[in-house]
Amino acid sequence: MEIKDAIKKAKNNDQKAFKYLLNTYWDQVYGFQLKRVENENDAEDITIQTFSRAFDRIETFDEKYTFSTWLITISKNIHIDIIRKEKHSIKHALSRTDDEVFHVLDETPSVEDKLITEQNLAKLLRDIKKLKPHYQEVINLRYFQEYSYKEISEELNEPINNVKVKLLRAKKLLAEIIQKK
């Protein structure tokens, strides 16, 4: 899939296109933020928020520009917003206040979701334990406690779009761990 095709499909809420764009640009956005904030967890949080906001507003992307530049701009703006919020309240430093919900994924488990749940449970749990705690938590809530995205969002006190991006990222990292064996 080419970037231009993926963007067009993403504008039509194609889940595979969102996943492709996330996988293609994750390292670039994460690396950019890691240099700025010098903290892996903060860089990861900002990167998750960047993709959440980008996917939420993908229809506003102008093809005259480079997609990576657009993502980096969103990432910079999110970082600036966080710094401003920290000046006012540390409690709200990493949360968004708008109630918009975008539709990257539907509420039903995908084929990938079903494959993950069909894995040998003990082996899968050992592999999940290798993930960072916030990824472990989102996988646990989605696949073992069978929470909806909305319920996970409420449980973690995070926007639904952050939950969706974290889950995509967690599944990718888990797949990499499983493939290494």
C-alpha positions as CSV (number, residue, x, y, z in Angstrom):
1,M,0.0,0.0,0.0
2,E,1.3,3.4,-0.9
3,I,1.0,6.4,1.4
4,K,-1.3,8.3,-0.8
5,D,-3.6,5.3,-1.2
6,A,-3.5,4.7,2.6
7,I,-4.5,8.3,3.3
8,K,-7.4,8.1,0.8
9,K,-8.6,4.9,2.4
10,A,-8.1,6.4,5.9
11,K,-10.3,9.3,5.0
12,N,-13.0,6.6,4.4
13,N,-12.4,5.1,7.8
14,D,-10.5,2.0,6.5
15,Q,-9.0,0.3,9.6
16,K,-6.1,-1.3,7.6
17,A,-5.1,2.1,6.2
18,F,-5.0,3.6,9.7
19,K,-2.9,0.7,10.9
20,Y,-0.6,1.0,7.9
21,L,-0.1,4.7,8.6
22,L,0.5,4.1,12.3
23,N,3.1,1.5,11.6
24,T,4.8,3.5,8.9
25,Y,5.1,6.8,10.9
26,W,5.3,5.7,14.5
27,D,9.0,5.6,14.8
28,Q,9.5,9.0,13.1
29,V,7.0,10.7,15.4
30,Y,8.1,8.9,18.5
31,G,11.8,9.7,17.7
32,F,11.0,13.3,17.2
33,Q,9.2,13.6,20.5
34,L,11.8,11.6,22.4
35,K,14.4,14.2,21.3
36,R,12.2,17.0,22.6
37,V,11.0,15.6,25.9
38,E,13.8,13.2,26.7
39,N,11.5,10.8,28.4
40,E,10.3,7.6,26.8
41,N,6.9,7.5,28.5
42,D,6.1,11.1,27.7
43,A,7.2,10.7,24.1
44,E,5.0,7.6,23.8
45,D,2.0,9.4,25.3
46,I,2.4,12.4,22.9
47,T,2.9,10.0,20.0
48,I,-0.3,8.2,20.9
49,Q,-2.2,11.5,21.1
50,T,-0.6,12.6,17.8
51,F,-2.0,9.7,15.9
52,S,-5.3,10.0,17.8
53,R,-5.7,13.6,16.7
54,A,-4.4,12.9,13.2
55,F,-6.9,10.0,12.6
56,D,-9.7,12.1,14.1
57,R,-9.0,14.9,11.6
58,I,-7.6,12.9,8.7
59,E,-10.2,14.5,6.4
60,T,-8.5,17.9,6.9
61,F,-5.1,16.6,5.5
62,D,-4.1,18.4,2.3
63,E,-2.3,16.1,-0.1
64,K,-0.2,19.0,-1.3
65,Y,1.9,18.5,1.8
66,T,3.9,15.6,3.2
67,F,2.0,13.4,5.6
68,S,5.0,13.1,7.9
69,T,5.3,16.9,8.2
70,W,1.6,17.1,9.0
71,L,2.1,14.5,11.8
72,I,5.1,16.2,13.2
73,T,3.2,19.5,13.3
74,I,0.4,17.9,15.2
75,S,2.9,16.3,17.5
76,K,4.6,19.7,18.2
77,N,1.3,21.4,18.9
78,I,0.3,18.6,21.3
79,H,3.6,19.0,23.1
80,I,3.1,22.8,23.3
81,D,-0.5,22.3,24.6
82,I,0.8,19.9,27.3
83,I,3.5,22.5,28.4
84,R,0.8,25.2,28.7
85,K,-1.5,22.9,30.6
86,E,1.2,22.0,33.0
87,K,1.6,25.6,33.9
88,H,-2.0,25.7,34.9
89,S,-2.6,22.2,36.3
90,I,-0.4,19.1,36.4
91,K,-3.6,17.0,36.9
92,H,-4.8,17.7,33.4
93,A,-1.4,17.7,31.7
94,L,-2.0,14.8,29.3
95,S,-5.7,14.8,28.8
96,R,-7.8,16.3,26.0
97,T,-11.0,18.1,26.8
98,D,-12.9,17.8,23.6
99,D,-15.6,15.2,23.4
100,E,-15.2,14.3,19.8
101,V,-15.0,10.7,18.9
102,F,-13.6,9.4,15.7
103,H,-14.4,6.1,14.1
104,V,-11.1,4.4,13.3
105,L,-12.2,1.0,14.6
106,D,-15.6,-0.6,15.2
107,E,-16.6,-2.1,18.5
108,T,-16.5,-5.7,17.3
109,P,-13.3,-7.8,17.6
110,S,-11.4,-8.1,14.3
111,V,-9.7,-11.2,12.9
112,E,-6.5,-10.2,14.7
113,D,-8.4,-9.8,18.0
114,K,-9.8,-13.4,17.6
115,L,-6.4,-14.8,16.8
116,I,-4.9,-13.2,19.9
117,T,-7.6,-14.7,22.1
118,E,-7.2,-18.1,20.6
119,Q,-3.5,-18.3,21.5
120,N,-2.3,-20.6,24.2
121,L,-3.2,-18.6,27.3
122,A,-0.2,-19.2,29.5
123,K,2.3,-18.4,26.7
124,L,0.3,-15.4,25.7
125,L,0.2,-14.1,29.3
126,R,4.0,-14.5,29.5
127,D,4.4,-12.5,26.2
128,I,2.0,-9.8,27.4
129,K,4.1,-9.4,30.6
130,K,6.9,-8.3,28.3
131,L,5.0,-5.2,27.3
132,K,5.0,-1.9,29.2
133,P,2.4,-1.8,31.9
134,H,0.0,0.6,30.1
135,Y,-0.1,-1.7,27.1
136,Q,-0.6,-4.7,29.4
137,E,-3.6,-2.9,31.0
138,V,-5.3,-2.0,27.7
139,I,-4.9,-5.5,26.4
140,N,-6.2,-7.0,29.6
141,L,-9.2,-4.7,29.6
142,R,-10.1,-5.3,25.9
143,Y,-9.4,-9.1,25.5
144,F,-9.6,-10.6,28.9
145,Q,-12.2,-8.4,30.6
146,E,-13.9,-7.8,27.2
147,Y,-14.5,-4.1,27.8
148,S,-15.7,-2.0,24.9
149,Y,-13.5,1.0,23.8
150,K,-15.9,3.3,25.6
151,E,-15.6,1.3,28.9
152,I,-11.8,1.2,28.6
153,S,-11.8,5.0,28.0
154,E,-13.9,5.5,31.1
155,E,-11.7,3.0,33.2
156,L,-8.5,4.7,32.2
157,N,-9.9,8.2,32.1
158,E,-8.6,8.8,28.6
159,P,-10.2,9.7,25.3
160,I,-11.4,6.8,23.2
161,N,-9.0,7.8,20.4
162,N,-6.0,7.4,22.8
163,V,-7.3,3.9,23.8
164,K,-7.7,2.9,20.1
165,V,-4.1,4.0,19.3
166,K,-2.7,2.3,22.4
167,L,-4.5,-0.9,21.5
168,L,-3.2,-0.8,17.9
169,R,0.3,-0.2,19.2
170,A,0.1,-2.9,21.9
171,K,-1.1,-5.5,19.3
172,K,1.8,-4.6,17.0
173,L,4.4,-4.9,19.8
174,L,2.8,-8.2,21.0
175,A,2.9,-9.6,17.5
176,E,6.6,-8.7,17.3
177,I,7.3,-10.5,20.6
178,I,5.3,-13.6,19.4
179,Q,7.1,-13.6,16.0
180,K,10.6,-13.5,17.6
181,K,9.9,-16.9,19.3
